[in-house]
Amino acid sequence: MSDMFNVLFSLAKDGGSSAVPVASPGSSSRDNLIATVYKQLKTRAKILEPYRRLKNALKNLQDEYLQSKDNNVFMRYSRMQHMIHEVILLEKQYWQLVDIPAQEISESPNAYVFKVMSLLEERSSQPPPKTGGIASLLGATMLNVADKTKDQNLYEQIRNKSTDDLRRECDRLYTELFKLIRKYLGLRRVVQELTSSFQDSRFYPIVPRYPLLKTMIKRVLRAPAFSEICHEASE
């Protein structure tokens, strides 16, 4: 465990104020590669969870919309309101998602990914809000121990890789993370636009609002960001 945190401390000290990736796969030391791959995998896990929430919600919207075509107008209107509300609930429950800045024009993909990695790591290092009660304290303590064990196992798996494998993994993960971030931000924008449109239509009566709801849903299902992931399985 001490080796792991020594490497990560060195990483933060040497690279924390830099705007370039910590490890360039072709030229970094083994310790730097280990620390970078560790950060990459931790970042992927932090983004995958909210990405899957967005993807699953939108795919469920698609399925519900297709099924609603068999209903009469009034029942379908009610179902469309409900299915949209289920999606935009994610935007209201902001803690289920993660805020990621957009890529600057001047940023290379690797530098952008590293910026996101550093930002999410900085947020996760902040202490969680205090909760009352012995049960809450014990639950948080057990969860913390489990997370540390999981992190240690992940670190050991990475350290057991050869240096060449680490270079290939580092390179692959920069590319994978960039694609994942792009897809996540695309779906987040779709949900934000749907939220705004739905809120704007709240005070319309059913006659003009019914076609508006249909248009909102069709806009979501035709959005390039959703079309890119609609073939992926729900998780």
C-alpha positions in Angstrom: 0.0 0.0 0.0 2.8 2.4 0.8 4.4 1.9 -2.6 1.1 2.8 -4.2 0.7 6.1 -2.3 4.3 7.0 -2.7 3.9 6.8 -6.5 0.7 8.7 -6.5 2.1 11.4 -4.2 5.0 11.8 -6.6 2.6 12.0 -9.5 0.6 14.7 -7.9 3.7 16.7 -6.9 5.4 16.4 -10.3 2.3 16.7 -12.6 -0.3 18.5 -10.5 0.4 21.9 -11.9 1.2 20.8 -15.5 -1.2 21.1 -18.4 0.3 18.1 -20.2 -0.5 14.4 -19.6 1.4 12.8 -16.8 2.6 9.9 -18.9 3.4 9.9 -22.6 3.3 6.1 -23.3 6.5 6.1 -25.3 8.8 7.9 -23.0 7.7 7.6 -19.4 9.3 5.8 -16.5 7.6 2.6 -15.2 6.4 4.2 -12.0 4.9 7.1 -13.9 3.2 4.7 -16.3 1.8 2.7 -13.3 0.4 5.8 -11.7 -1.1 7.1 -14.9 -2.8 3.9 -15.8 -4.2 3.7 -12.3 -5.6 7.3 -12.6 -7.0 6.4 -16.1 -8.9 3.4 -14.8 -10.2 5.2 -11.8 -11.4 8.0 -14.0 -13.1 5.6 -16.4 -15.0 4.1 -13.5 -16.2 7.5 -12.3 -17.5 8.4 -15.8 -18.9 5.0 -16.8 -21.5 4.9 -14.0 -23.3 8.2 -14.9 -22.8 7.4 -18.6 -24.7 4.2 -18.2 -27.5 6.0 -16.3 -27.9 8.4 -19.2 -27.7 5.7 -21.8 -30.2 3.4 -20.0 -32.7 6.3 -19.4 -32.6 7.3 -23.1 -32.9 3.7 -24.3 -35.8 3.2 -22.0 -37.4 6.4 -23.4 -37.1 4.9 -26.9 -38.7 1.6 -25.9 -41.5 3.3 -24.0 -42.3 5.6 -26.9 -42.5 2.7 -29.3 -44.8 0.8 -27.0 -47.0 3.9 -26.4 -48.1 3.9 -30.1 -50.7 1.3 -29.2 -52.4 3.6 -26.7 -55.2 6.1 -27.3 -54.3 9.8 -27.3 -55.0 10.5 -23.7 -53.2 7.5 -22.3 -50.3 8.1 -24.7 -50.1 11.8 -23.6 -49.8 10.6 -20.0 -47.2 8.0 -20.8 -45.1 10.6 -22.8 -45.1 13.0 -19.9 -44.0 10.2 -17.5 -41.3 8.8 -19.8 -39.8 12.3 -20.3 -40.0 13.0 -16.6 -38.1 9.8 -15.9 -35.2 11.0 -18.1 -35.0 14.6 -16.9 -35.1 13.4 -13.3 -31.4 12.6 -13.8 -30.7 16.3 -14.5 -32.6 17.3 -11.4 -30.8 14.7 -9.3 -27.4 16.2 -10.3 -25.5 14.0 -7.8 -26.2 11.0 -10.1 -24.1 12.6 -12.9 -20.7 14.2 -13.1 -19.8 17.6 -14.4 -17.1 17.6 -17.1 -15.8 20.7 -18.9 -15.9 20.8 -22.7 -12.6 20.4 -24.6 -10.9 23.7 -25.5 -10.0 24.2 -29.1 -6.3 24.4 -28.3 -6.3 21.1 -26.2 -5.0 17.9 -27.7 -7.2 14.8 -26.9 -4.6 13.5 -24.4 -4.2 16.9 -22.6 -7.9 17.2 -22.4 -8.3 13.7 -20.9 -5.6 14.4 -18.4 -7.4 17.6 -17.4 -10.6 15.7 -16.7 -8.6 13.0 -14.8 -7.1 15.6 -12.6 -10.4 17.5 -12.0 -12.3 14.3 -11.0 -9.4 13.2 -8.8 -9.4 16.6 -7.1 -13.2 16.4 -6.5 -13.0 12.9 -5.1 -10.3 13.9 -2.6 -12.7 16.4 -0.9 -14.2 15.0 2.3 -17.8 13.8 2.0 -20.5 15.7 4.0 -21.0 14.6 7.5 -24.0 12.4 8.3 -25.5 11.7 11.7 -26.0 8.4 13.4 -23.8 5.4 14.4 -25.3 3.3 11.5 -24.3 5.9 8.9 -20.8 6.2 10.4 -20.3 2.5 10.4 -21.7 2.1 6.9 -19.4 4.9 5.6 -16.4 3.3 7.4 -17.1 -0.1 5.9 -17.5 1.4 2.4 -14.2 3.3 2.8 -12.4 0.1 3.7 -13.9 -1.8 0.8 -12.9 1.0 -1.6 -9.4 1.0 -0.3 -9.1 -2.8 -0.7 -10.5 -2.5 -4.2 -8.0 0.2 -5.1 -5.1 -1.8 -3.7 -6.1 -4.8 -5.8 -6.4 -2.6 -8.9 -3.0 -1.1 -8.2 -1.4 -4.5 -7.8 -2.9 -5.8 -11.0 -1.4 -2.8 -12.9 2.0 -3.1 -11.2 2.2 -6.8 -12.3 2.1 -5.8 -16.0 5.2 -5.5 -18.0 6.5 -2.0 -19.0 5.6 -2.6 -22.7 2.1 -3.7 -21.7 1.8 -0.6 -19.5 2.7 1.7 -22.4 0.1 0.0 -24.6 -2.5 0.2 -21.9 -1.8 3.9 -21.2 -2.1 4.7 -24.9 -5.3 2.7 -25.3 -6.9 4.2 -22.2 -6.2 7.8 -23.3 -8.2 7.0 -26.5 -10.9 5.1 -24.7 -11.4 7.8 -22.2 -11.6 10.5 -24.8 -14.3 8.6 -26.7 -16.2 7.9 -23.4 -16.1 11.6 -22.3 -17.3 12.7 -25.8 -20.2 10.3 -25.7 -21.1 11.2 -22.1 -21.1 14.9 -22.8 -23.2 14.3 -26.0 -25.9 12.5 -24.0 -25.8 15.0 -21.2 -26.5 17.8 -23.7 -29.4 15.8 -25.2 -30.9 15.4 -21.7 -30.3 19.1 -20.8 -32.1 20.2 -24.0 -35.0 17.8 -23.3 -35.3 19.2 -19.8 -35.4 22.8 -21.0 -38.1 22.0 -23.7 -40.2 20.0 -21.2 -40.1 22.8 -18.6 -41.1 25.4 -21.2 -44.2 23.3 -22.2 -45.5 22.7 -18.7 -48.3 25.3 -18.9 -49.6 24.4 -22.3 -53.0 22.6 -22.5 -53.1 19.0 -23.8 -54.1 19.9 -27.4 -51.0 21.9 -28.3 -48.7 20.1 -25.8 -49.3 16.6 -27.2 -47.5 17.2 -30.5 -44.8 19.1 -28.6 -44.1 16.1 -26.4 -43.9 13.9 -29.5 -41.5 16.4 -31.1 -39.3 16.4 -28.0 -39.0 12.7 -28.0 -38.3 12.4 -31.7 -35.6 15.0 -31.4 -33.9 12.9 -28.7 -34.2 9.7 -30.7 -32.8 11.4 -33.8 -30.0 13.2 -32.1 -26.5 12.1 -33.4 -25.3 11.5 -29.8 -28.1 9.0 -29.2 -27.9 7.4 -32.6 -24.3 6.6 -31.8 -25.1 4.6 -28.7 -28.6 3.3 -29.4 -27.2 -0.1 -30.5 -25.4 -0.6 -27.1 -27.0 -2.9 -24.6 -28.7 -1.5 -21.5 -26.7 -2.0 -18.3 
